[in-house]
Amino acid sequence: MFGYYLQLGLRSLKRNKALTTLMVMTIAFGVAASMTTWAVFHAVSGDPIPQKSARLFVPQIDNWGPERRGSDGNPPEAMDYADAVNLMRAHRARYQSAIYRISPSLVPTKAGQHPFYAGGHAVFGEFFPMVEAPFKYGRAWTATDDAQRARVVVISSKLDDKLFGGADATGKTINLDGHDFRVVGVLDRWNPQPRFYDVTNSSHFNSEEEDLFVPFNTAIDTGMENNGTTNCYKSPDEPGFVGLQRSECVWVSFMVQLDDASKVAAYKQFLDGYARKQQQAGRFNWAPNNRLRDLKAWLAYEKVVPANTKTALLVALGLLIVCLVNTTGLLLAKFLRRSAEIGVRRALGAPRREIYRQFLIEAGMVGVAGGALGLVLTGLGVLGIGWVMPSDIAALAHVSVSLLALTLLLAIVATALAGLYPTFRAAHVRPAWQLKSN
């Protein structure tokens, strides 16, 4: 009977091509709008390191006090230099790293290449295993390198391609801000989205890989200034980068790895104990007001997912609902126009379940056709999302097999739902009334 109902449905759809086209286009546009915005929302709201995000934490220390806190009572989003260094010295986590953004000038060794600014971060050697950064060549620097302020550097594969043609660059030298740095490692392609390890000092989404990473202490020692966000409640007492380090200005990000609940509790106690020691030393004159958020909570707190993507998704879902309501009305009109046909079938003994089956199959055919057109429109929508979204965010949305399958499934399910009420009305047509009227 399924094949027979397919034939009946095809004949019915051909009988009124204008109405059929209108229903197919309504479903296609509603589904395409929803899936295009879903592709963007899914890309920007994903977990950048799902295997480890529950074990990565961002501590916050209140070094400004209640008079300078925000209305929500939270401490500053970053740390000052003194607190970051003190937490590194205490080393209460398995892995930890102070982080700040740098942009040193790089002087290529090849003739004909001009100096340029290389973007990156100053970090500690523990940063790399903590964020599971993949290496193509070499390795991260050691704790001894951190302590001795060694002039070493880890570069990206993109920078390796630019400077050394993609060859193994370990052991080679690059010049940063007039200082020679030895390459100890080359990262493989690695550009997590969002850039979770320095949310405060970095743009959340970036289509370009970072160029390099240098030791935190070395960057301080060679005067590589902060190229990220700096927040101060008063100007530093001393000028320049040294003055920034001796001030209460916040500009250093911090991340730790805590592997279980007991270590999380212990680290919270350590932060409160540290704040109390600062209070006893006369630096703070307020009670501890610290925070320790895991990575997903931190990304939510920082509102990493752009608000306009959420709004666009809600609008698109609203459009889909409107399209379904319109499709329901069109199917209802189409099915009830065939009341005489339904009455004859019921009078000849066709049970209601067969009427349900026939018209749901016909609605499903509209869904398949709408889904096929929706696939094309979704692909075009994803390719053109850069017209309405920032390019870095638009670059994250891709047409994938899973997206296309979900688009087709949504079209069929949505049309089936839209066809439930019209089918119910069709199945409850009273044969006697229809036979009398005819």
Secondary structure, DSSP 8 states (H G I E B T S, - for coil): -HHHHHHHHHHHHHHTHHHHHHHHHHHHHHHHHHHHHHHHHHHHSS-SSTTTGGGEEEEE---S-TTTS-TT----SSB-HHHHHHHHHH--SSEEEEEEEE--EEE-SSTT---EE--EEEE-TTHHHHHT--EEEE----HHHHHTT--EEEE-HHHHHHHHTTS--TT-EEEETTEEEEEEEEE-S---SS-GGGTTTS-S--SS---EEEEHHHHHHTT----S--B-SS--SS-HHHHHHTSS-B-BEEEEE--SHHHHHHHHHHHHHHHHHHHHTTS--S----EEEEHHHHHHHTT-S-HHHHHHHHHHHHHHHHHHHHHHHHHHHHHHTTHHHHHHHHHTT--HHHHHHHHHHHHHHHHHHHHHHHHHHHHHHHHTGGGTS-HHHHTT----HHHHHHHHHHHHHHHHHHTHHHHHHHHT--HHHHHHH-
